[in-house]
């Protein structure tokens, strides 16, 4: 396989950097009938039948362009494929880390590929560049149960770059091979559970795992996992087809600037969810009616419309294109 990749793509010799503050551990399990829940994983998982174990897994996906749901906090989104971790204490995995921090109009992002055999920490692949919108193909190979080494093959199909390498299990750890998964995760950072970034959606395709008897198991035929935080679902795992798994962000959405007229009306729910209602846009004043708030600008602006910052349900606001600047 390595020889084939070298002929078709530009091969990059991998270099690594250990990130001791980050880890992508086993699923924190809150099992339910049918849909499974977790505080760190969302996506899809399949389980090996009795007497068999998984030895290979592959998947394709597009790297998301993440955003921060709130200001002045780091948010994280790790997309990866792996073996073990759902019912075992280890996870053999390879994927992409996306991190984002927003302060005012300034947004900082870190995006890079990595591998890990938990409980060892994350190993960043520092020589292999990736960007939001890049489509990646990843393949992880072992010999199945009791394996103590693995090989990873990564291809950036957008840039034509590829790399491959082998790595060893932590001392005293052997592969169980009981589960294979395609995951969007909120990883452990600095020893604590991180908050999931707004990643939009990730579609894993070619979701295939291979058993030691050489049978293929499609990822979309197993269980889905939804990620919860503070009792609310923030990332859905949806089994779209036998070989396609969707992860969909459903948590708090970042505030957006939208144009509004000088006089406008919001439903009570929309008003309660708007940053204006929190008093952060002082140029508008509101009058509370039975089922809605009516806002007006006082004194009226010479410009046809001005800007108001709203979130989530506040998108019920009917807006028009204005000539004013964000205030």
Secondary structure, DSSP 4 states (H G I P E B T S, - for coil): -HHHHHHHSEE----EEEETTEE-----EE--SSSEEESSEEEEEEEPPTT--EEEEEEEEEPP--B-SSSSSEEEEEEEEEES-SSSS-EEEEEEEEEEEEETTEEEEEEEEEEEEETS-EEEETTS---TT-EEEEEEE--STT--EEEEEEEETTTTEEEEEEEEPPTT------EEEEEEE--EETTEEPPBPB--EEEEEEEEEEETTS-EEEGGGSEEEEEEETTEEEEEEEEEETTEEEEEE-SPPPPEEEEEESEEEEEHHHHHTBTGGGT--TTEEEEE-SSEEEEEESSPPSSSEEEEEE-GGGGGS-----SSPP-
